[in-house]
């Protein structure tokens, strides 16, 4: 969980006032959605974009440099899974 929080923080370093912590990470209700989820609601004001679009952009940044097995923007809303 800590590594996932670090990876998301690195992807958002130019926008965040404080790093993402394990308290910011959720567990999806369905294991098919992944092991971890980061909700992008709180970023909407800083990015001035809709949370689902922010989730997609975060995934694109992380995919290029990540050692995660997989990462995706949730098709059901504003989550990075």
C-alpha positions as CSV (number, residue, x, y, z in Angstrom):
1,X,0.0,0.0,0.0
2,X,2.8,2.4,0.8
3,X,4.5,1.8,-2.6
4,X,1.2,2.5,-4.4
5,X,0.8,5.8,-2.4
6,X,4.4,6.7,-3.3
7,X,3.8,6.0,-7.0
8,X,0.7,8.1,-7.1
9,X,2.4,10.9,-5.2
10,X,5.3,10.9,-7.7
11,X,2.8,11.2,-10.6
12,X,1.1,14.2,-9.0
13,X,4.2,16.0,-7.5
14,X,3.5,19.2,-9.4
15,X,0.0,19.6,-8.0
16,X,-0.1,18.2,-4.5
17,X,0.2,20.2,-1.3
18,X,1.0,17.0,0.6
19,X,1.9,13.5,-0.4
20,X,-0.7,10.7,-0.8
21,X,-0.7,8.4,2.2
22,X,-2.0,5.0,2.9
23,X,-5.0,6.6,4.5
24,X,-5.9,8.0,1.0
25,X,-5.9,4.6,-0.5
26,X,-9.0,2.4,-0.6
27,X,-9.8,-1.2,-1.3
28,X,-12.2,-1.7,-4.2
29,X,-15.4,-3.4,-3.4
30,X,-14.8,-6.1,-6.1
31,X,-11.5,-7.8,-6.3
32,X,-11.8,-7.8,-10.1
33,X,-11.3,-4.1,-9.9
34,X,-7.8,-4.5,-8.4
35,X,-6.2,-4.7,-5.0
36,X,-5.9,-0.9,-4.3
37,X,-7.7,2.2,-5.4
38,X,-7.0,5.9,-5.2
39,X,-10.1,8.2,-5.4
40,X,-9.4,11.4,-7.4
41,X,-12.2,13.6,-6.0
42,X,-9.9,15.8,-3.9
43,X,-7.8,16.6,-7.0
44,X,-10.6,18.1,-9.0
45,X,-10.1,21.6,-7.6
46,X,-6.4,21.7,-8.0
47,X,-6.5,20.2,-11.6
48,X,-9.7,22.0,-12.5
49,X,-10.9,18.9,-14.2
50,X,-13.4,16.1,-13.7
51,X,-12.1,13.3,-11.4
52,X,-12.5,10.5,-14.0
53,X,-10.3,12.5,-16.4
54,X,-7.8,13.0,-13.7
55,X,-7.7,9.3,-13.0
56,X,-7.1,8.6,-16.6
57,X,-4.2,11.1,-16.7
58,X,-2.6,9.7,-13.6
59,X,-2.7,6.2,-15.1
60,X,-1.0,7.4,-18.2
61,X,1.8,9.0,-16.2
62,X,2.2,5.9,-14.0
63,X,2.2,3.4,-16.8
64,X,5.2,4.9,-18.4
65,X,7.4,4.5,-15.3
66,X,5.7,2.0,-13.0
67,X,6.8,-1.3,-11.6
68,X,3.2,-2.2,-10.8
69,X,1.7,-5.3,-12.3
70,X,-1.1,-3.2,-13.8
71,X,-2.8,0.1,-13.4
72,X,-6.1,1.4,-14.8
73,X,-8.6,4.2,-14.4
74,X,-11.8,2.7,-13.2
75,X,-14.5,2.6,-15.8
76,X,-17.0,3.2,-13.1
77,X,-15.7,6.5,-11.8
78,X,-12.8,8.6,-10.6
79,X,-10.5,5.9,-9.2
80,X,-7.0,4.8,-10.1
81,X,-6.9,1.0,-9.5
